[in-house]
């Protein structure tokens, strides 16, 4: 059986008929950077964004235990069980998130790296104010191995090292180390709530600062965050390679592939329902790897709760190993190439990031832009917009703002290792986690255990949709819900409320049921002792009458969950 050939025009005509005249613009979306994406994109031809070395990305394991002996045990375990390298996090680095290797003196480094082969890929995240940690590690290598065989990305900061950067890199090179020595690390922008274009522009400016100082592009490693938005992440990593190629071309350099490292994003991690972080990390590794990252490091799923234990570390390690060795994801070079949607996102990101990069350079470079607060202001505006979207579930957090659960089992982390305050990154870009407002609501709810009676109106088919919505809405803030069976009159509804033991109530039914029964039902719930009565749905023209009858608030799709749940908890005494 053969099918007739169809064109894009045929598809558009059929879609317009299905939309009943609404127009395809209804399906046009705009990214955080203002890149417009349509409902369909034609096949496109764009420049390829390829790794320097063919084959899959390298799966690195994160090491951030403060104690040298425990650090060493974790390093050996990771390498023995499939890790292809180690991401070494020192206390006080921008990627520490409260932990990190505490001792960088000779004795501490000797213990931390005992038995670790230095030809294993090592990626350093140095303490922001301590670039001498790189020299301390160089001395550690020399005590047991030849520097020429060491595979180390030292991670020096092109801004923090200042005028001493060139001398420090030259000293490491004279000792025989190959580098890369400097990290153009833009993860701090993502951590603080920045957009992909802002992150890329920061990386470009940091890379140019290092290039000016060193005149050696091979000395630079670029580092970006990867999150669960797989489309944006793939496009961002592809764009990074293309943008740096443009810098090389403008600088009169022969274009060469960059070294590009990915780490899963801190801001997407949750302390509530942390097992969902496994899914988020898996998507991040998938997207960064397919986008062209040379190496990927994943945060263990319990990172937001404390120092991860062996189980959480194993899950992080095996997530990548499954993707690489079983799914074979890393064996296709630039798989997004030619796909119209990805090419449109990549091109749009390149344009937006290049404009921001030019603005930073016009301000005198990245250091001057940070000193004047230009970067921070732009990132703060992006973070505020993102947090508004999270609060309204426009950017949902699975397991927290959508599909929440109040019966999660406790998650183990390593005991007796308290977290310190995260480091303040260059220019006072402070890391955030988008889940924190909801987590604070959950903590408040634990103190009083508020319960909400979902006062269902009419038969199951009439109220089930709004009961489900209201359950997710209130439980996102830790408010336990008890659904009624569906009442036909105010007296039965009041009895159901009283027998539930709840202190609050929410009417759940159809718009037609509300028009006929919301007023008497709200009055009956108040008379039965409800401390507050809510209604699931928008009130429209009925708001004044329903409030007069006893409705205290309304919950609906698009409402600010955080503000609404704060008010609910206050009424419940939390």
C-alpha positions in Angstrom: 0.0 0.0 0.0 1.4 3.4 -0.9 0.6 6.7 0.6 0.2 9.9 -1.4 3.0 12.4 -1.1 2.3 15.3 1.2 3.9 18.7 1.3 4.4 21.2 4.1 1.6 23.3 2.5 -0.7 20.3 2.9 0.2 19.9 6.5 -0.4 23.6 7.2 -3.8 23.5 5.5 -4.9 20.5 7.5 -3.6 22.0 10.7 -5.5 25.3 10.1 -8.7 23.3 9.6 -8.2 21.4 12.8 -7.6 24.7 14.7 -10.9 26.1 13.3 -9.2 29.4 12.2 -7.1 30.0 15.3 -4.0 30.1 13.2 -0.6 28.3 13.5 0.8 31.2 15.5 -0.9 29.6 18.4 1.9 27.0 18.4 4.8 29.5 18.1 6.9 29.6 21.2 9.5 32.0 22.4 12.5 30.9 24.4 13.9 32.8 27.4 16.3 34.5 25.1 13.6 35.7 22.7 14.3 33.0 20.0 11.0 32.3 18.2 10.3 28.7 17.3 7.4 27.7 15.0 5.3 24.6 15.0 7.2 23.0 12.1 10.6 23.6 10.7 11.9 22.4 7.3 15.1 20.5 7.0 18.1 22.9 7.3 21.8 22.8 6.5 24.0 24.5 9.1 27.7 24.3 10.2 28.6 21.1 12.1 29.5 21.3 15.8 31.9 18.4 16.2 34.1 17.2 19.0 37.8 17.4 18.6 38.1 13.6 19.1 35.6 11.2 17.4 33.7 8.9 19.6 31.6 9.2 22.8 31.9 11.8 25.5 33.8 10.9 28.7 31.8 10.0 31.8 33.3 11.8 34.8 32.5 11.3 38.5 32.2 14.2 40.9 34.4 14.2 44.1 33.6 16.7 46.8 34.1 14.9 50.1 35.9 17.3 52.5 38.0 14.5 54.1 41.1 13.4 52.2 40.8 9.7 53.2 37.1 9.5 52.2 37.8 11.5 49.1 40.5 8.9 48.1 38.1 6.0 48.8 35.5 7.5 46.6 38.0 8.2 43.8 39.1 4.6 43.8 35.6 3.2 43.9 34.5 5.4 41.0 37.4 4.5 38.8 37.1 0.8 39.6 33.4 0.9 38.6 33.5 2.6 35.2 34.2 6.3 35.7 36.5 7.5 32.9 37.7 10.5 34.9 37.2 12.6 38.0 35.8 16.0 38.6 37.7 17.3 41.6 35.8 19.9 43.7 37.7 22.0 46.2 35.9 23.6 49.1 35.0 27.2 48.3 34.9 26.7 44.5 31.9 28.0 42.6 30.7 24.4 42.0 31.2 23.2 45.6 27.5 23.7 46.7 28.5 23.5 50.3 31.2 20.7 50.2 34.5 20.1 48.6 38.0 18.8 49.4 39.1 20.9 52.4 42.9 20.4 52.4 45.0 21.4 49.5 48.4 21.2 51.3 51.0 18.5 50.4 49.9 16.1 53.1 46.2 16.4 52.3 46.8 16.0 48.5 49.1 13.0 49.1 46.3 11.2 51.0 43.5 12.3 48.6 45.3 11.1 45.5 47.1 8.0 46.8 46.9 5.3 44.2 45.1 7.5 41.6 46.7 7.3 38.2 47.3 10.9 36.9 46.7 9.9 33.3 43.1 9.5 34.3 41.1 12.6 33.2 41.0 15.0 36.1 38.9 18.2 36.0 39.6 20.7 38.8 37.2 23.1 40.4 39.5 25.3 42.4 38.7 27.5 45.4 37.9 30.9 44.0 40.6 32.8 46.0 43.2 30.1 45.9 44.7 29.6 42.4 47.9 28.3 44.2 45.9 25.0 44.6 46.9 24.2 41.0 50.6 24.6 41.9 50.1 22.4 45.0 48.6 19.7 42.9 51.4 20.0 40.3 53.9 19.3 43.1 51.8 16.3 44.1 52.0 14.8 40.7 55.8 15.4 40.5 56.3 13.4 43.7 55.1 10.2 42.0 54.7 10.6 38.2 55.9 12.5 35.2 53.9 15.7 34.5 53.9 15.0 30.8 51.6 11.9 31.3 49.1 13.8 33.5 45.7 14.5 32.0 44.6 17.5 34.1 42.3 20.4 33.4 43.6 22.8 36.0 40.6 25.1 36.0 42.4 28.4 36.6 40.1 31.5 36.5 41.0 33.9 33.8 39.5 36.7 35.9 40.5 35.8 39.4 44.1 35.0 38.5 44.6 38.5 37.1 48.0 39.5 35.8 49.6 36.4 37.3 47.7 34.1 35.0 50.2 34.1 32.2 53.2 33.5 34.5 51.3 30.7 36.4 50.4 28.9 33.1 53.9 29.3 31.8 55.3 27.7 35.1 53.0 24.7 34.8 53.9 24.3 31.1 57.6 24.4 31.9 57.1 21.6 34.4 55.7 19.5 31.6 52.0 19.7 32.1 49.9 19.9 28.9 46.7 21.5 30.2 44.2 22.8 29.5 45.1 25.3 32.2 42.2 27.9 32.2 38.5 27.3 32.6 36.1 29.6 30.8 33.4 28.5 33.3 30.0 29.9 32.7 28.1 27.5 34.9 27.8 30.3 37.5 25.5 32.2 35.1 23.2 29.2 34.8 23.3 28.6 38.6 22.2 32.1 39.2 19.2 31.9 36.9 20.7 33.1 33.6 19.5 32.2 30.1 21.4 30.0 27.6 22.6 33.1 25.6 23.8 34.8 28.8 25.8 31.7 29.7 27.3 31.5 26.3 28.2 35.2 26.2 29.9 34.8 29.6 31.9 31.8 28.4 32.9 33.7 25.2 34.1 36.7 27.2 36.0 34.6 29.7 37.6 32.7 26.9 38.6 35.9 25.1 40.1 37.2 28.4 42.2 34.0 28.6 43.1 34.2 25.0 44.4 37.8 25.4 46.5 36.7 28.3 47.9 33.5 27.0 47.6 33.7 23.2 47.0 30.0 23.2 43.4 28.8 22.6 44.5 25.2 23.4 45.0 26.2 27.0 41.3 26.9 27.5 38.5 24.5 28.6 34.9 25.7 28.3 32.5 24.6 30.9 28.7 24.9 30.7 25.7 23.6 32.7 23.3 21.0 31.3 19.8 20.8 32.5 16.6 18.8 31.8 15.5 21.1 29.0 17.1 18.8 26.4 16.3 20.9 23.4 17.8 24.1 24.8 20.8 22.2 26.2 21.6 20.5 22.8 21.3 23.8 21.0 23.5 25.6 23.7 26.4 23.1 23.4 26.3 23.2 19.6 26.2 27.0 19.7 29.3 27.1 22.0 31.5 25.4 19.4 30.2 27.5 16.6 30.6 30.8 18.5 34.2 30.1 19.5 34.9 29.2 15.9 33.8 32.7 15.0 36.1 34.2 17.7 39.0 32.2 16.3 38.2 33.4 12.8 37.9 37.1 13.9 41.3 36.7 15.8 43.1 35.4 12.7 43.5 31.9 14.3 43.1 28.6 12.5 39.8 27.2 13.7 40.3 24.2 16.0 37.8 22.2 18.1 37.5 23.4 21.6 37.5 21.3 24.8 33.9 21.5 26.2 32.9 20.1 29.5 29.3 19.7 30.9 28.0 19.4 34.4 24.4 18.8 35.4 22.7 21.9 36.6 22.5 22.8 40.3 19.4 25.0 39.9 17.2 22.1 38.7 18.0 19.9 41.8 15.3 19.3 44.4 15.5 18.2 48.0 11.8 17.0 47.9 11.2 13.9 45.7 14.9 13.8 44.9 14.6 10.5 42.9 13.2 12.7 40.1 16.7 14.2 40.0 17.8 10.9 38.5 15.6 11.6 35.5 16.7 15.2 35.3 20.4 14.2 35.3 19.8 11.5 32.7 18.2 14.1 30.4 21.1 16.5 31.1 23.7 13.9 30.2 21.8 12.9 27.1 21.5 16.5 25.8 25.0 17.6 26.6 26.5 14.5 25.1 24.5 14.8 21.9 25.2 18.5 21.8 28.9 17.9 21.6 30.3 17.9 25.2 33.7 16.2 25.5 33.0 15.2 29.1 29.9 15.1 31.4 29.7 15.2 35.2 26.4 14.5 37.0 25.4 15.7 40.4 24.2 12.7 42.5 20.4 12.8 43.0 20.7 13.6 46.8 23.1 16.6 46.3 20.6 19.1 47.5 20.0 17.2 50.8 23.7 16.8 51.8 26.8 14.9 50.9 25.7 12.0 48.6 26.3 8.5 49.8 27.7 5.5 47.8 24.3 4.6 46.4 23.6 8.1 45.0 27.0 8.3 43.6 26.6 4.9 41.9 23.3 6.0 40.3 25.0 9.1 38.9 27.9 7.1 37.6 25.7 4.3 36.1 23.3 6.8 34.5 26.0 7.8 32.1 27.3 4.3 31.6 23.9 3.1 30.5 23.6 5.9 28.0 27.1 5.3 26.7 27.5 1.5 26.8 24.0 0.2 26.4 22.2 3.0 24.5 25.4 3.8 22.5 24.3 7.5 22.5 27.8 8.9 22.0 28.6 7.2 18.7 26.9 9.6 16.4 28.6 12.9 15.6 26.3 16.0 16.0 23.0 14.0 15.6 20.9 17.3 15.7 22.6 18.6 12.5 20.1 19.3 9.8 17.0 19.1 12.0 15.2 22.3 11.3 14.1 23.0 14.9 17.5 22.4 16.4 19.2 24.4 13.6 16.8 27.3 14.3 17.5 27.2 18.0 21.2 27.0 17.5 21.3 29.8 15.1 19.0 32.0 17.3 21.2 31.3 20.3 24.3 32.2 18.4 22.8 35.5 17.4 21.6 36.4 20.8 24.8 35.3 22.6 27.0 37.1 20.1 25.2 40.4 20.7 25.6 40.0 24.5 29.2 39.1 24.1 29.8 42.2 21.9 28.1 44.4 24.6 30.4 42.9 27.3 33.4 43.5 25.2 32.3 47.1 24.4 32.1 47.6 28.2 35.8 46.7 28.5 35.6 43.0 28.7 34.0 40.6 31.2 35.8 41.9 34.3 34.7 45.4 33.6 31.1 44.3 32.8 31.0 42.4 36.1 32.4 45.4 38.0 29.8 47.6 36.5 27.0 45.1 37.3 25.9 44.7 33.7 26.1 40.9 33.8 24.5 40.6 37.2 21.5 42.9 36.2 20.7 40.9 33.1 21.0 37.6 35.0 18.9 38.9 37.9 16.1 39.8 35.4 16.3 36.4 33.8 16.2 34.7 37.2 13.1 36.7 38.3 11.3 35.7 35.1 12.2 32.1 35.6 11.1 32.1 39.2 7.8 33.6 38.2 7.3 30.8 35.7 8.2 28.2 38.3 5.8 29.7 40.9 3.0 29.5 38.3 3.9 26.0 37.2 4.6 27.3 33.7 8.0 25.8 34.2 6.9 22.8 36.2 9.0 20.9 38.8 8.0 17.3 38.6 7.3 15.8 42.0 7.1 19.2 43.6 4.9 21.8 41.7 3.3 19.1 39.6 2.5 15.5 40.6 3.6 16.1 44.2 3.8 13.3 46.8 3.6 13.7 50.6 4.6 10.2 51.4 8.2 10.1 50.2 10.7 8.0 52.1 13.6 9.7 53.8 16.8 9.8 51.7 20.2 8.9 53.2 23.2 11.2 52.9 26.6 10.8 54.5 26.2 11.7 58.2 28.4 14.2 60.2 29.3 16.2 57.1 27.5 19.5 57.4 27.2 21.7 54.4 28.8 25.2 54.4 27.5 28.3 52.7 28.0 28.2 48.9 30.8 30.3 47.7 30.0 33.8 46.3 31.0 33.6 42.6 32.7 36.3 40.6 30.6 39.5 40.5 28.3 38.2 43.3 26.4 35.8 41.1 24.7 33.6 43.7 23.5 30.1 42.9 19.9 29.3 43.4 17.7 26.2 43.3 14.3 26.7 41.7 12.6 24.3 44.1 13.5 26.3 47.2 10.3 28.3 47.6 8.2 25.1 47.4 10.6 23.3 49.8 10.2 26.1 52.4 6.4 25.8 52.1 6.7 22.0 52.8 8.8 22.7 55.9 6.2 25.1 57.2 3.4 22.6 56.6 5.2 20.0 58.6 4.9 22.1 61.7 1.1 22.0 61.8 0.0 19.3 59.4 -2.8 21.3 57.6 -5.5 19.3 55.8 -7.7 20.4 53.0 -11.1 18.8 52.4 -11.8 18.6 48.6 -15.5 19.3 48.6 -16.5 17.5 45.4 -19.8 18.5 43.9 -22.0 16.1 41.9 -21.0 12.7 40.3 -17.5 11.5 39.7 -17.4 12.4 36.0 -18.3 16.0 36.9 -15.8 16.7 39.6 -12.8 14.4 39.0 -10.8 16.8 36.9 -10.9 19.7 39.4 -10.4 17.4 42.3 -7.2 16.2 40.7 -6.1 19.7 39.9 -6.8 20.9 43.5 -5.0 17.9 45.0 -1.8 18.7 43.1 -2.2 22.4 43.8 -2.4 22.1 47.6 -0.1 19.2 48.1 2.6 21.2 46.2 2.8 23.2 49.5 2.6 20.2 51.8 -1.1 20.5 52.5 -2.6 17.0 52.7 -5.9 16.6 50.9 -9.0 14.4 51.6 -11.4 14.1 48.7 -15.1 13.9 49.4 -17.3 11.3 47.5 -19.3 14.0 45.7 -22.3 15.7 47.3 -25.6 16.8 45.8 -26.7 19.1 48.5 -25.1 21.5 51.0 -26.0 19.4 54.1 -24.2 16.3 52.8 -21.2 18.3 51.9 -21.0 19.8 55.4 -21.3 16.4 56.9 -18.5 15.1 54.7 -16.3 18.0 55.8 -16.9 17.5 59.5 -16.2 13.8 59.3 -12.9 14.4 57.4 -11.2 16.1 60.3 -9.8 18.8 57.9 -9.7 22.4 58.9 -9.9 23.9 55.4 -12.1 23.1 52.4 -12.0 23.6 48.6 -15.1 23.4 46.3 -14.5 21.2 43.3 -17.0 20.9 40.5 -18.0 22.2 37.1 -18.6 25.8 36.2 -22.3 25.0 35.9 -22.4 23.5 39.4 -20.6 26.6 40.8 -23.1 28.9 39.2 -26.0 27.1 40.8 -24.5 25.9 44.1 -21.3 27.7 45.1 -23.0 30.2 47.4 -25.0 27.7 49.5 -22.2 25.2 49.6 -19.6 27.7 50.7 -21.9 29.0 53.4 -22.6 25.4 54.6 -18.8 24.7 54.8 -18.2 27.9 56.8 -21.1 27.0 59.2 -19.6 23.5 59.6 -16.4 25.1 60.9 -14.1 25.5 57.9 -11.3 27.9 58.7 -11.1 28.9 55.0 -13.0 27.9 51.9 -11.5 27.9 48.4 -12.9 27.2 45.0 -11.0 25.4 42.2 -11.5 27.6 39.1 -11.6 31.2 38.0 -14.5 33.2 39.5 -15.1 35.6 36.7 -18.2 37.8 37.2 -19.2 35.7 40.3 -16.3 36.7 42.5 -18.1 39.3 44.6 -21.1 37.1 45.3 -19.0 34.0 46.0 -16.8 35.8 48.4 -19.8 37.3 50.2 -21.1 33.7 50.6 -17.8 32.6 52.3 -15.3 31.7 49.6 -11.9 33.1 50.8 -9.8 32.4 47.7 -9.6 30.8 44.3 -7.1 28.3 42.8 -6.7 27.9 39.1 -4.2 27.1 36.4 -1.8 29.9 36.0 -2.1 31.2 39.6 0.9 31.9 41.6 1.2 28.7 43.6 3.8 30.0 46.0 1.8 33.1 46.9 -1.4 31.2 47.1 0.0 28.4 49.2 1.7 30.9 51.5 -1.7 32.4 52.2 -3.3 28.9 52.7 -0.6 28.0 55.3 -1.0 31.3 57.1 -4.7 30.6 57.4 -3.9 27.1 58.7 -1.6 28.6 61.3 1.7 27.5 59.7 
